[in-house]
């Protein structure tokens, strides 16, 4: 009879390093143009995080379209810990917005 494989717990330094590597892997997965490659990488990242009990969270961004007096918009970022479902690259792109803090005009002045 085979033994059940255990994966942790990791010491705090190793845990922090492991989480950093998972974050880098997530960034790499997010850059994929091909949905199938993205989904394969995302499944692997999710499985590894689950095995080592790394807390994952979904980020929800809410933008208030009205501008403040200084021209800035209010952006609320919410972290929602829950069971994560793998989004396709197209679904992920629809949830992201480019945010610029550039105060110069587009003409380079």
C-alpha positions in Angstrom: 0.0 0.0 0.0 1.4 3.4 -0.9 1.7 6.3 1.5 -0.1 9.5 1.0 2.2 12.2 -0.2 2.5 15.3 2.0 3.7 18.6 0.8 4.2 20.8 3.8 4.3 22.7 6.0 7.1 24.9 4.7 9.3 27.0 6.9 8.4 30.7 6.7 11.3 31.7 4.5 10.6 28.9 2.0 6.9 29.7 2.1 7.6 33.3 1.2 10.0 32.3 -1.6 7.5 29.7 -2.9 4.7 32.4 -3.0 7.0 34.7 -4.9 7.7 32.1 -7.5 3.9 31.3 -7.8 3.3 35.0 -8.4 5.9 35.2 -11.1 4.4 32.1 -12.7 1.0 33.8 -12.6 2.4 36.8 -14.3 3.9 34.6 -17.0 0.6 32.8 -17.4 -1.3 36.2 -17.7 1.0 37.1 -20.6 0.0 34.2 -22.8 -1.9 35.0 -26.0 -3.1 31.5 -26.5 -6.1 30.6 -24.3 -5.2 26.9 -24.2 -1.7 27.6 -23.0 -3.0 30.1 -20.4 -5.6 27.6 -19.1 -3.0 24.8 -18.8 -0.6 27.0 -16.9 -3.4 28.4 -14.7 -4.5 24.8 -13.8 -0.9 23.9 -12.8 -0.5 27.1 -10.7 -3.8 26.5 -9.0 -2.9 22.8 -8.3 0.5 23.7 -6.8 -1.0 26.4 -4.7 -3.7 24.0 -3.4 -1.2 21.3 -2.6 0.9 23.7 -0.5 -2.1 25.5 1.0 -1.1 28.8 -0.4 -4.0 31.3 0.1 -5.3 32.6 -3.2 -7.6 35.5 -3.8 -9.5 37.0 -6.6 -9.1 40.7 -7.2 -12.2 42.8 -8.1 -11.6 46.3 -9.4 -14.3 48.9 -9.2 -13.9 52.3 -10.9 -16.0 55.3 -10.2 -16.4 56.9 -13.6 -17.0 60.4 -12.1 -13.9 62.5 -11.8 -12.8 64.3 -8.6 -12.1 68.0 -8.7 -8.4 67.3 -9.4 -9.3 65.1 -12.4 -8.6 61.8 -10.7 -11.0 58.9 -10.6 -11.6 56.6 -7.6 -10.5 53.0 -8.0 -11.5 50.4 -5.4 -9.6 47.1 -5.3 -11.2 44.2 -3.4 -9.5 41.0 -2.6 -12.0 38.2 -2.5 -10.6 34.9 -1.0 -12.6 32.0 -2.4 -12.3 28.9 -4.5 -10.7 30.1 -7.7 -12.0 29.3 -11.1 -9.7 29.4 -14.1 -10.7 32.2 -16.4 -9.9 32.1 -20.1 -7.4 34.7 -21.4 -10.4 36.5 -23.1 -12.3 36.7 -19.8 -9.3 38.0 -18.0 -8.7 40.7 -20.6 -12.3 41.9 -20.2 -11.7 42.5 -16.5 -8.5 44.5 -16.8 -8.2 48.3 -17.5 -5.1 50.3 -18.2 -4.5 52.9 -15.4 -2.2 55.8 -16.1 -0.7 58.2 -13.6 0.8 60.3 -16.4 -0.1 64.0 -16.0 1.4 65.0 -19.3 -0.7 65.5 -22.4 -0.6 62.8 -25.1 1.5 65.2 -27.4 4.5 64.9 -25.0 4.3 68.3 -23.4 
